[in-house]
Amino acid sequence: MAIAMSARLLQRSARGFTLFTRTTPAFSSPFQCRAHRLDPTDDELYQRTTVTIMQKEPGASLMIHNYSPTGFTIDNNKVYGPCAVLPPAILQWNVGRHEDITEESVSLFHLLEPRIELLILGTGSRVERINPKVLRLLRSKGIAVEVADTANACATFNFMISERRLVAAGLIPPVVSRALEVPEE
């Protein structure tokens, strides 16, 4: 049947096959007509498209959710002890107290590419003085430094990250406060 149909549409001529120009009412196709258009009743026009995001948005940064004397919770990752937060990485930082923050211990912050704008140092329960040589080194590398207690350092870090700034943090967990304990007799 298909052969008979194609025989009607094609006509043999001396130069090859040509399309039979006369159309028959029994065979009509919407593809032969150039004016074919989709009607609003077609399903394809009114289907809704939905998107489900399986991962975080690329470029999304780390947020510090919790801190305690044992460590930090950063994007559902438990980090024990001092840490260096270099979006998108969280590293253990070999610093126990604010006196241990030396030119060598901050070297990882000025080796980053792209260069960070601000380094936030959380020094534990209180704001502590950092060695002036360390601050001078970081400023010479074009990095601004903010020294704060760990609670304020975490808040500042989260704020700067939400503003999409290039920021890193070196955090020392706060010590356990014994101020409210009642001595036993």
Secondary structure, 3 states (H helix, E strand, C coil): CHHHHHHHHEEEECCEEEECCCCCCCCCCCCCCCCCCCCCCCHHHHCCCCCCCCCCCCCCCCCEEEEECCEEEECCEEEECCEEEECCEEEECCCCCHHHCCCCCCHHHHCCCCCCCEEEEECCCCCCCCCHHHHHHHHHCCCEEEEECHHHHHHHHHHHHHCCCCEEEEECCCCCCCCCCCCCC
